[in-house]
């Protein structure tokens, strides 16, 4: 990028290291009409989808928020309204994991025995495989869809990584995480498209179904192209599970929100620089939750047309004043001028929103090796501990 871009980025970082005065707190939104056990799924720039957990949605009905027979709800960020979009199909299995094929708007549901697919647009339901052969993974595995493949990792009865090919219907065992006793759950599996990697962060080591188990601070990195896992030298600033996460609009920063309320840092929000593998503490605190509630987050932009308006305005100014503004700077301005909002939802249905840029206002950086708070942005170079499968 040009020198102009470097100066612009420097100014932008200075803005984000500003004081509390310009930062707005979380805004309380209308409660979600169901219990939320899974991460919300963005459908477009104005809507996201929340899948109901039938086992727990009776809690929502008792609160007067909704009915347990609705499979998923949609939320429109402009109207600020929830819409019941689809009832549970007849004989629909109790599922433990979901994943979304964003390109085809298809949801995959994993149960203890079967794999089911639903087209969000047509609401057509089809059983992909009545017996997937993986077995019962237990509660809270992580599942993500990438290029016709379902990556299935963990579960409180599972310490393996499987890949299920949705075209060939074949299952491949990729890896065993021997660092965990019998299974692990409540972790995050994060897809980084720019590097074609997966991050496995935090979670709960379900030793003998909870006995002698506990939350963990480890980070594992998976190369999609090489099909290999490596354990990172970096660790989370504290052991976390059941936390929410979301990526910045450029994919360079990862925001970790809340976590298990038994943790002393449950109201702390961390911002992770994915290039430097470095953590900073946000100036914003997360609303305190009671009980062992899981939290989720999704980021949407208020108006995707803003980028085009900015592009036209900057080009007009460059012609008017005779200044040649590089294209990469125009694109960066277009990204930053958009209002990206983070919507965070607790398992019980409480929902808040905040501007993403406010969350990115940091007060200090966390040295993930020495576990000390340091000022400024100290450069930390990531080194991977490349181990064979028997050592992870």
C-alpha angles and dihedrals in degrees: 000000000000129000088253089061092050091053091048092051090049091054091047093052090049089055090052092053090058126123129270097267098088095042120102120210128236114294116223112233133190113291119261110254094234144036108276116217098154135057113269114251122224112227098181139329092295108034140051131184130227121199118215123231104222092201092058103027091088083077089061092050091053088053089053092242102116150322127278092228095073114096098196142000130207126217123205112206092204099050091031089219135133119225126196099229109176137009122225110276116241114279092005110173125242102258130204101189139031135190133181130224095209095190095057097026092236125148121210120206122198119201130176089274113008144048118220131186129205126188106223093207100047096023088224111159125207133172107231094190128358091203113027093182097226095104131219108328093185126223129344106005116168119243131181133174119226126165100335091319132108113212108205116189131177132331126180089276097039136067097175138099114225130184117209114196108216092201102046094028089225125143123216125192106220108173148353118219102215090177087079121071104223107331142338133219145170090051129133124245108196126190117215105195096188093061098026091234139128124222119210106196132181122321137146124294102224098204108186091342096310104327111125089354128130148166119289137211099206127129122205125188125208125198108215092199096048097034091224134130125215130183114235124228086224121087135190113270087247136002107278140177135165090030127142125240138187136174127236115250092259093047093237099107131051120204118207114198128196120316139192107350090225087070116091088227098054092124093046122106119204128199115207123203101216094200097051095029087229129143130218127187115238119230087228121087123211117240109265115254127203122225128008097311122164117223131210136191139199130180125217133173120234095222129005090195091071091082091059092047091051092048092053094044095049092047091051090051092049090054093044096051098030093241120144105220112192117242093237090058091050090052092049092050089050091054096046097044091060116096105238112187126198114215114200121192128188122219089253092058102259110144135196135171135204137171111270091226090059091056089051091059100106132191103193144359124243118223101220094199101048097028093228130132112241132180126247127005107308111189113243119184116216117235120186123218097222107205134171119250093267093060101052 
